[in-house]
Amino acid sequence: MSLHYPHAVPPSAGELIEVARGVFWLRMPLPFQLNHINLWLLRDGDGWTIVDTGFPDDAVRTTWQQIIERLDGPVKRLIVTHFHPDHLGLATWLMELTGAPLWMTSGEFLTAHVVWHEVAGHGARFMVEQFRQHGLDTDHLAKFEKRGSGYRKAVPALPEYYHRLKAGDVAMVDGKGWQILIGHGHAPEHMALYCAELDVLISGDMLLPKISTNISVFAATPDANALSWFLDSLDELADQMPANTLVLPSHGLPFFGVQPRVAALRAHHEERLRALEISCEHAPKSAAELLDVLFQRALDTHQTMFAMGEAIAHLNYLEQAGRLSRSTGSDGVIRFLRLQHQPTAH
């Protein structure tokens, strides 16, 4: 895979790096194994547009205050790519600090609210039952029950109003059009933004240079083919973007090389799918039994949550592609078995 990274060193705390005309890169810390998020400031006439917010942490708030105090004009709007805490977590606080309105898609705004309120199949109790059906052991399930929902802790307050963005909309920023591109699989209606004049794609979590974003199936949509949605969304990006597009991802370094990166991600997921198929060759296996196939390392409770969602996504993909069959045992556990394709009779 041939990617080119025009900026080898990320910005330090509070630093802004101009990566394209009027587009500035800043980085904030995250309290996870993935320890950072990239955020973007866009020059917007006599003011500024912010893209994504960072995680609600006192150090992040302090850094934001320092940055905003240095700006030579007001923050005119806040654009959020999707509902996850590192992207939406400080939206309410930033709106109050700057007076700027929130722009995002309906799918992400509404999902944030149902996850926060733990209704409509979203929340810890639904997740625990989903993971029980997919064979997770009682010790892990007890930890999830005790832990409860982490979303409300990570997003202390949610905005009550927003400006809706849809697929195909164009957000005008400093006289330049940013086309709204919608991707699926990682989040319900994840937004990326592409400016043809600058040939810059703010990709959010849909396209990252080093890792594949988490693709999970949630309890509210147990049969979702999230991996297929994600791969189809990547193909659309690869088809639409010029070869020399600068990609500004939420994690990792800005890079050139949309098409080779999409091809590498497709190959990565197909390798994982083949490994799962082989593991289900001789006996039916649950998602929990297959975690070691997908993740060859020790997983903590937080990582196990993402791993289970990802395993279910890959198994749903294989079943709906006719490569695995699904059955539910007398113990209530869902398991998958490789289909043996018979040669066609002549």
C-alpha beads as a LAMMPS data file, in Angstrom:
LAMMPS data file: protein, C-alpha beads

346 atoms
345 bonds

1 atom types
1 bond types

-500.0 500.0 xlo xhi
-500.0 500.0 ylo yhi
-500.0 500.0 zlo zhi

Masses

1 110.0

Atoms # bond

1 1 1 0.000 0.000 0.000
2 1 1 1.522 3.294 -1.105
3 1 1 0.316 6.145 1.092
4 1 1 2.061 9.490 1.268
5 1 1 2.071 11.490 4.509
6 1 1 2.749 15.201 3.935
7 1 1 3.038 15.928 7.679
8 1 1 5.218 13.463 9.552
9 1 1 4.744 15.091 12.969
10 1 1 1.315 15.866 14.473
11 1 1 0.573 19.194 16.164
12 1 1 1.469 19.497 19.836
13 1 1 -1.147 20.505 22.414
14 1 1 -2.761 23.783 21.387
15 1 1 -0.808 24.005 18.111
16 1 1 -2.517 24.577 14.755
17 1 1 -0.961 23.272 11.526
18 1 1 -2.329 24.557 8.210
19 1 1 -2.709 21.446 6.009
20 1 1 -4.564 23.145 3.137
21 1 1 -5.551 26.725 2.424
22 1 1 -7.679 27.802 5.381
23 1 1 -7.781 24.280 6.890
24 1 1 -6.008 23.828 10.215
25 1 1 -5.192 20.604 12.083
26 1 1 -5.259 20.303 15.858
27 1 1 -4.994 17.217 18.020
28 1 1 -6.559 16.400 21.393
29 1 1 -5.818 13.501 23.779
30 1 1 -8.140 10.530 24.392
31 1 1 -8.183 8.362 27.554
32 1 1 -8.105 5.097 25.575
33 1 1 -5.617 2.823 23.857
34 1 1 -6.326 5.001 20.816
35 1 1 -4.910 8.049 22.547
36 1 1 -5.726 10.970 20.253
37 1 1 -8.281 12.529 17.941
38 1 1 -7.660 14.961 15.107
39 1 1 -9.940 17.997 14.949
40 1 1 -10.194 20.643 12.251
41 1 1 -10.603 24.422 12.152
42 1 1 -11.787 25.934 8.874
43 1 1 -11.329 29.609 8.068
44 1 1 -14.862 30.904 7.443
45 1 1 -14.807 34.493 6.238
46 1 1 -14.301 36.698 9.279
47 1 1 -14.690 33.716 11.589
48 1 1 -14.216 29.964 11.939
49 1 1 -15.948 26.599 11.598
50 1 1 -14.971 23.749 13.936
51 1 1 -15.198 20.119 12.772
52 1 1 -15.591 17.658 15.695
53 1 1 -15.093 18.460 19.369
54 1 1 -12.907 16.018 21.303
55 1 1 -13.513 14.071 24.494
56 1 1 -14.922 15.862 27.583
57 1 1 -11.807 16.198 29.689
58 1 1 -10.592 19.226 31.674
59 1 1 -7.305 19.342 29.769
60 1 1 -9.161 19.331 26.453
61 1 1 -11.484 22.109 27.640
62 1 1 -8.480 24.193 28.706
63 1 1 -6.772 23.702 25.348
64 1 1 -9.955 24.661 23.492
65 1 1 -10.294 27.832 25.565
66 1 1 -6.721 28.801 24.744
67 1 1 -7.254 28.154 21.019
68 1 1 -10.554 30.047 20.850
69 1 1 -9.057 33.030 22.681
70 1 1 -6.342 33.216 19.985
71 1 1 -8.750 33.112 17.043
72 1 1 -9.152 36.368 15.128
73 1 1 -12.908 35.987 14.758
74 1 1 -15.973 34.192 16.122
75 1 1 -16.749 30.493 15.815
76 1 1 -19.683 30.488 13.378
77 1 1 -20.695 26.831 13.551
78 1 1 -19.735 23.433 14.874
79 1 1 -19.901 20.477 12.479
80 1 1 -19.866 16.973 14.015
81 1 1 -19.216 13.931 11.835
82 1 1 -20.934 11.362 14.100
83 1 1 -22.286 10.682 17.573
84 1 1 -19.318 8.958 19.246
85 1 1 -18.017 10.651 22.420
86 1 1 -14.670 11.775 21.013
87 1 1 -16.519 13.609 18.231
88 1 1 -19.683 14.894 19.959
89 1 1 -18.607 14.834 23.600
90 1 1 -17.850 18.553 23.979
91 1 1 -20.486 19.856 21.550
92 1 1 -22.830 21.282 24.182
93 1 1 -19.931 22.896 26.048
94 1 1 -18.478 24.424 22.864
95 1 1 -21.902 25.695 21.800
96 1 1 -22.282 27.437 25.153
97 1 1 -18.722 28.783 25.036
98 1 1 -18.901 30.161 21.495
99 1 1 -22.606 30.617 20.767
100 1 1 -22.124 28.565 17.581
101 1 1 -24.911 26.270 16.298
102 1 1 -24.451 22.526 15.746
103 1 1 -24.586 20.996 12.261
104 1 1 -24.861 17.207 11.860
105 1 1 -26.985 14.465 10.294
106 1 1 -30.301 13.320 11.758
107 1 1 -29.104 9.732 12.098
108 1 1 -26.238 10.791 14.334
109 1 1 -28.153 13.404 16.350
110 1 1 -31.030 11.042 17.113
111 1 1 -28.783 8.051 17.796
112 1 1 -26.879 10.114 20.345
113 1 1 -30.133 10.746 22.188
114 1 1 -31.378 7.136 22.213
115 1 1 -27.955 5.850 23.329
116 1 1 -27.724 8.524 26.045
117 1 1 -31.238 7.708 27.323
118 1 1 -30.778 3.918 26.800
119 1 1 -34.015 3.364 24.911
120 1 1 -35.108 1.662 21.689
121 1 1 -32.653 -1.225 21.920
122 1 1 -29.661 0.941 22.834
123 1 1 -27.940 0.693 26.195
124 1 1 -26.132 -1.700 28.483
125 1 1 -29.041 -4.021 29.263
126 1 1 -29.748 -4.615 25.576
127 1 1 -26.049 -5.134 24.835
128 1 1 -25.674 -7.673 27.661
129 1 1 -28.541 -9.745 26.292
130 1 1 -27.147 -9.527 22.748
131 1 1 -23.728 -10.719 23.914
132 1 1 -25.345 -13.501 25.972
133 1 1 -27.040 -14.757 22.820
134 1 1 -23.664 -14.739 21.076
135 1 1 -22.003 -16.884 23.729
136 1 1 -20.120 -14.432 25.965
137 1 1 -19.265 -15.929 29.356
138 1 1 -20.999 -14.935 32.588
139 1 1 -17.920 -13.182 34.034
140 1 1 -17.738 -10.746 31.123
141 1 1 -21.508 -10.262 31.117
142 1 1 -21.432 -9.420 34.832
143 1 1 -18.738 -6.802 34.187
144 1 1 -20.852 -5.191 31.473
145 1 1 -23.913 -5.187 33.736
146 1 1 -21.922 -3.559 36.540
147 1 1 -20.283 -1.060 34.192
148 1 1 -23.552 0.077 32.680
149 1 1 -23.639 2.582 29.849
150 1 1 -20.424 4.504 29.371
151 1 1 -21.964 6.926 26.882
152 1 1 -23.667 9.183 29.399
153 1 1 -20.417 9.467 31.348
154 1 1 -18.484 10.276 28.181
155 1 1 -21.063 12.750 26.846
156 1 1 -22.108 14.807 29.884
157 1 1 -24.780 16.768 28.005
158 1 1 -26.431 16.585 24.594
159 1 1 -27.528 19.447 22.364
160 1 1 -31.300 19.807 22.043
161 1 1 -31.312 21.388 18.582
162 1 1 -29.238 21.233 15.404
163 1 1 -29.034 22.168 11.739
164 1 1 -29.615 19.024 9.701
165 1 1 -27.172 17.961 6.988
166 1 1 -28.059 15.287 4.403
167 1 1 -26.292 13.316 1.710
168 1 1 -25.541 15.573 -1.251
169 1 1 -25.855 18.818 0.710
170 1 1 -23.108 21.378 0.250
171 1 1 -21.908 23.386 3.240
172 1 1 -20.432 26.702 2.157
173 1 1 -17.370 27.645 4.205
174 1 1 -15.399 30.771 3.262
175 1 1 -16.963 30.685 -0.199
176 1 1 -15.897 27.081 -0.813
177 1 1 -18.354 24.196 -1.129
178 1 1 -17.909 21.172 1.126
179 1 1 -19.979 18.265 -0.181
180 1 1 -21.642 16.087 2.477
181 1 1 -20.835 12.401 1.934
182 1 1 -22.600 9.774 4.048
183 1 1 -21.009 6.496 5.081
184 1 1 -22.472 3.546 6.956
185 1 1 -21.197 0.705 9.107
186 1 1 -19.234 2.594 11.746
187 1 1 -22.135 4.852 12.705
188 1 1 -25.704 5.167 11.373
189 1 1 -25.253 8.276 9.199
190 1 1 -21.588 9.179 9.450
191 1 1 -20.685 12.381 7.620
192 1 1 -17.511 13.093 5.684
193 1 1 -16.874 16.424 3.935
194 1 1 -15.175 16.895 0.567
195 1 1 -14.024 20.208 -0.911
196 1 1 -13.315 19.863 -4.629
197 1 1 -11.673 23.294 -4.814
198 1 1 -9.063 22.239 -2.241
199 1 1 -9.237 18.501 -3.091
200 1 1 -9.489 17.756 0.636
201 1 1 -11.582 15.048 2.308
202 1 1 -12.346 15.295 6.038
203 1 1 -13.017 11.583 6.463
204 1 1 -13.904 11.319 10.155
205 1 1 -13.628 7.678 11.187
206 1 1 -14.695 6.238 7.835
207 1 1 -11.206 6.160 6.334
208 1 1 -8.150 5.914 8.589
209 1 1 -4.537 5.419 7.426
210 1 1 -3.299 2.701 9.795
211 1 1 -6.260 0.958 11.432
212 1 1 -9.695 -0.157 10.349
213 1 1 -12.431 1.667 12.203
214 1 1 -14.664 -0.435 14.449
215 1 1 -17.607 -2.008 12.622
216 1 1 -20.174 -3.320 15.088
217 1 1 -23.676 -4.780 15.123
218 1 1 -25.885 -3.362 17.851
219 1 1 -28.714 -4.989 19.766
220 1 1 -31.339 -2.760 18.137
221 1 1 -30.442 -4.141 14.662
222 1 1 -29.258 -7.713 15.335
223 1 1 -29.216 -8.822 11.680
224 1 1 -27.482 -5.711 10.345
225 1 1 -24.856 -6.301 7.659
226 1 1 -22.719 -3.446 8.955
227 1 1 -19.511 -4.706 7.344
228 1 1 -21.117 -4.802 3.899
229 1 1 -22.431 -1.258 4.421
230 1 1 -18.965 -0.100 5.444
231 1 1 -17.190 -1.709 2.478
232 1 1 -19.787 -0.333 0.058
233 1 1 -19.280 3.145 1.553
234 1 1 -15.522 2.828 1.061
235 1 1 -16.016 1.799 -2.558
236 1 1 -18.156 4.896 -3.123
237 1 1 -15.402 7.070 -1.652
238 1 1 -12.773 5.419 -3.837
239 1 1 -14.929 5.964 -6.928
240 1 1 -15.668 9.630 -6.139
241 1 1 -12.301 10.898 -4.919
242 1 1 -9.506 12.008 -7.256
243 1 1 -6.251 10.102 -6.774
244 1 1 -4.478 13.131 -5.320
245 1 1 -7.088 13.914 -2.637
246 1 1 -5.648 14.854 0.759
247 1 1 -7.444 12.793 3.421
248 1 1 -7.831 14.326 6.872
249 1 1 -8.710 11.403 9.199
250 1 1 -9.866 11.541 12.815
251 1 1 -6.985 9.300 13.909
252 1 1 -3.481 8.986 12.485
253 1 1 -1.760 11.341 10.051
254 1 1 -3.215 13.147 7.010
255 1 1 -2.431 11.172 3.874
256 1 1 -2.709 10.887 0.112
257 1 1 -3.924 7.580 -1.317
258 1 1 -7.683 6.985 -0.998
259 1 1 -7.776 4.155 -3.531
260 1 1 -4.844 2.075 -2.221
261 1 1 -6.072 2.510 1.349
262 1 1 -9.574 1.316 0.441
263 1 1 -8.085 -1.669 -1.405
264 1 1 -5.967 -2.528 1.656
265 1 1 -8.977 -2.329 3.972
266 1 1 -10.986 -4.606 1.700
267 1 1 -8.127 -7.123 1.662
268 1 1 -7.788 -6.925 5.459
269 1 1 -11.457 -7.665 6.064
270 1 1 -11.515 -10.484 3.504
271 1 1 -8.554 -12.085 5.274
272 1 1 -10.470 -11.898 8.578
273 1 1 -13.583 -13.306 6.924
274 1 1 -11.651 -16.280 5.507
275 1 1 -10.114 -16.971 8.910
276 1 1 -13.575 -17.044 10.498
277 1 1 -14.862 -19.354 7.754
278 1 1 -12.051 -21.827 8.354
279 1 1 -12.623 -21.711 12.121
280 1 1 -16.265 -22.681 11.575
281 1 1 -15.360 -25.571 9.244
282 1 1 -15.893 -28.555 11.536
283 1 1 -18.135 -27.362 14.358
284 1 1 -20.519 -24.448 14.895
285 1 1 -18.929 -21.533 16.776
286 1 1 -20.337 -18.506 18.581
287 1 1 -19.027 -14.967 18.189
288 1 1 -17.479 -15.174 21.666
289 1 1 -15.625 -18.377 20.761
290 1 1 -14.188 -16.643 17.692
291 1 1 -12.772 -13.530 19.374
292 1 1 -9.293 -15.073 19.417
293 1 1 -9.466 -15.525 15.649
294 1 1 -10.100 -11.832 15.045
295 1 1 -8.105 -10.366 17.926
296 1 1 -4.906 -12.198 18.790
297 1 1 -4.246 -10.272 21.992
298 1 1 -5.662 -9.877 25.476
299 1 1 -8.780 -7.711 25.589
300 1 1 -9.972 -5.631 28.514
301 1 1 -13.684 -5.050 29.190
302 1 1 -13.847 -1.930 27.007
303 1 1 -12.078 -3.666 24.122
304 1 1 -14.239 -6.799 24.494
305 1 1 -17.348 -4.690 23.852
306 1 1 -15.962 -3.494 20.505
307 1 1 -14.568 -6.944 19.698
308 1 1 -17.934 -8.653 20.180
309 1 1 -19.682 -6.104 17.986
310 1 1 -17.033 -6.552 15.308
311 1 1 -17.175 -10.362 15.450
312 1 1 -20.959 -10.324 15.048
313 1 1 -20.616 -7.928 12.087
314 1 1 -18.223 -10.285 10.301
315 1 1 -20.371 -13.342 11.031
316 1 1 -23.544 -11.602 9.800
317 1 1 -21.679 -10.700 6.619
318 1 1 -20.616 -14.310 6.052
319 1 1 -24.088 -15.673 6.727
320 1 1 -25.768 -13.203 4.383
321 1 1 -23.149 -13.965 1.721
322 1 1 -24.071 -17.657 1.930
323 1 1 -20.708 -18.638 3.396
324 1 1 -21.930 -19.598 6.882
325 1 1 -25.184 -20.924 8.299
326 1 1 -26.654 -19.735 11.600
327 1 1 -28.386 -21.848 14.235
328 1 1 -29.539 -21.319 17.797
329 1 1 -28.750 -24.126 20.248
330 1 1 -30.857 -25.444 23.111
331 1 1 -28.785 -23.156 25.370
332 1 1 -30.037 -20.106 23.440
333 1 1 -26.610 -19.376 21.951
334 1 1 -26.288 -18.403 18.274
335 1 1 -23.579 -20.305 16.421
336 1 1 -22.253 -20.332 12.870
337 1 1 -21.085 -23.207 10.665
338 1 1 -19.348 -23.123 7.305
339 1 1 -21.558 -24.136 4.429
340 1 1 -20.237 -27.023 2.400
341 1 1 -20.842 -26.141 -1.243
342 1 1 -21.490 -29.226 -3.322
343 1 1 -20.272 -29.393 -6.942
344 1 1 -23.020 -28.885 -9.504
345 1 1 -24.220 -32.169 -11.018
346 1 1 -23.956 -32.561 -14.775

Bonds

1 1 1 2
2 1 2 3
3 1 3 4
4 1 4 5
5 1 5 6
6 1 6 7
7 1 7 8
8 1 8 9
9 1 9 10
10 1 10 11
11 1 11 12
12 1 12 13
13 1 13 14
14 1 14 15
15 1 15 16
16 1 16 17
17 1 17 18
18 1 18 19
19 1 19 20
20 1 20 21
21 1 21 22
22 1 22 23
23 1 23 24
24 1 24 25
25 1 25 26
26 1 26 27
27 1 27 28
28 1 28 29
29 1 29 30
30 1 30 31
31 1 31 32
32 1 32 33
33 1 33 34
34 1 34 35
35 1 35 36
36 1 36 37
37 1 37 38
38 1 38 39
39 1 39 40
40 1 40 41
41 1 41 42
42 1 42 43
43 1 43 44
44 1 44 45
45 1 45 46
46 1 46 47
47 1 47 48
48 1 48 49
49 1 49 50
50 1 50 51
51 1 51 52
52 1 52 53
53 1 53 54
54 1 54 55
55 1 55 56
56 1 56 57
57 1 57 58
58 1 58 59
59 1 59 60
60 1 60 61
61 1 61 62
62 1 62 63
63 1 63 64
64 1 64 65
65 1 65 66
66 1 66 67
67 1 67 68
68 1 68 69
69 1 69 70
70 1 70 71
71 1 71 72
72 1 72 73
73 1 73 74
74 1 74 75
75 1 75 76
76 1 76 77
77 1 77 78
78 1 78 79
79 1 79 80
80 1 80 81
81 1 81 82
82 1 82 83
83 1 83 84
84 1 84 85
85 1 85 86
86 1 86 87
87 1 87 88
88 1 88 89
89 1 89 90
90 1 90 91
91 1 91 92
92 1 92 93
93 1 93 94
94 1 94 95
95 1 95 96
96 1 96 97
97 1 97 98
98 1 98 99
99 1 99 100
100 1 100 101
101 1 101 102
102 1 102 103
103 1 103 104
104 1 104 105
105 1 105 106
106 1 106 107
107 1 107 108
108 1 108 109
109 1 109 110
110 1 110 111
111 1 111 112
112 1 112 113
113 1 113 114
114 1 114 115
115 1 115 116
116 1 116 117
117 1 117 118
118 1 118 119
119 1 119 120
120 1 120 121
121 1 121 122
122 1 122 123
123 1 123 124
124 1 124 125
125 1 125 126
126 1 126 127
127 1 127 128
128 1 128 129
129 1 129 130
130 1 130 131
131 1 131 132
132 1 132 133
133 1 133 134
134 1 134 135
135 1 135 136
136 1 136 137
137 1 137 138
138 1 138 139
139 1 139 140
140 1 140 141
141 1 141 142
142 1 142 143
143 1 143 144
144 1 144 145
145 1 145 146
146 1 146 147
147 1 147 148
148 1 148 149
149 1 149 150
150 1 150 151
151 1 151 152
152 1 152 153
153 1 153 154
154 1 154 155
155 1 155 156
156 1 156 157
157 1 157 158
158 1 158 159
159 1 159 160
160 1 160 161
161 1 161 162
162 1 162 163
163 1 163 164
164 1 164 165
165 1 165 166
166 1 166 167
167 1 167 168
168 1 168 169
169 1 169 170
170 1 170 171
171 1 171 172
172 1 172 173
173 1 173 174
174 1 174 175
175 1 175 176
176 1 176 177
177 1 177 178
178 1 178 179
179 1 179 180
180 1 180 181
181 1 181 182
182 1 182 183
183 1 183 184
184 1 184 185
185 1 185 186
186 1 186 187
187 1 187 188
188 1 188 189
189 1 189 190
190 1 190 191
191 1 191 192
192 1 192 193
193 1 193 194
194 1 194 195
195 1 195 196
196 1 196 197
197 1 197 198
198 1 198 199
199 1 199 200
200 1 200 201
201 1 201 202
202 1 202 203
203 1 203 204
204 1 204 205
205 1 205 206
206 1 206 207
207 1 207 208
208 1 208 209
209 1 209 210
210 1 210 211
211 1 211 212
212 1 212 213
213 1 213 214
214 1 214 215
215 1 215 216
216 1 216 217
217 1 217 218
218 1 218 219
219 1 219 220
220 1 220 221
221 1 221 222
222 1 222 223
223 1 223 224
224 1 224 225
225 1 225 226
226 1 226 227
227 1 227 228
228 1 228 229
229 1 229 230
230 1 230 231
231 1 231 232
232 1 232 233
233 1 233 234
234 1 234 235
235 1 235 236
236 1 236 237
237 1 237 238
238 1 238 239
239 1 239 240
240 1 240 241
241 1 241 242
242 1 242 243
243 1 243 244
244 1 244 245
245 1 245 246
246 1 246 247
247 1 247 248
248 1 248 249
249 1 249 250
250 1 250 251
251 1 251 252
252 1 252 253
253 1 253 254
254 1 254 255
255 1 255 256
256 1 256 257
257 1 257 258
258 1 258 259
259 1 259 260
260 1 260 261
261 1 261 262
262 1 262 263
263 1 263 264
264 1 264 265
265 1 265 266
266 1 266 267
267 1 267 268
268 1 268 269
269 1 269 270
270 1 270 271
271 1 271 272
272 1 272 273
273 1 273 274
274 1 274 275
275 1 275 276
276 1 276 277
277 1 277 278
278 1 278 279
279 1 279 280
280 1 280 281
281 1 281 282
282 1 282 283
283 1 283 284
284 1 284 285
285 1 285 286
286 1 286 287
287 1 287 288
288 1 288 289
289 1 289 290
290 1 290 291
291 1 291 292
292 1 292 293
293 1 293 294
294 1 294 295
295 1 295 296
296 1 296 297
297 1 297 298
298 1 298 299
299 1 299 300
300 1 300 301
301 1 301 302
302 1 302 303
303 1 303 304
304 1 304 305
305 1 305 306
306 1 306 307
307 1 307 308
308 1 308 309
309 1 309 310
310 1 310 311
311 1 311 312
312 1 312 313
313 1 313 314
314 1 314 315
315 1 315 316
316 1 316 317
317 1 317 318
318 1 318 319
319 1 319 320
320 1 320 321
321 1 321 322
322 1 322 323
323 1 323 324
324 1 324 325
325 1 325 326
326 1 326 327
327 1 327 328
328 1 328 329
329 1 329 330
330 1 330 331
331 1 331 332
332 1 332 333
333 1 333 334
334 1 334 335
335 1 335 336
336 1 336 337
337 1 337 338
338 1 338 339
339 1 339 340
340 1 340 341
341 1 341 342
342 1 342 343
343 1 343 344
344 1 344 345
345 1 345 346
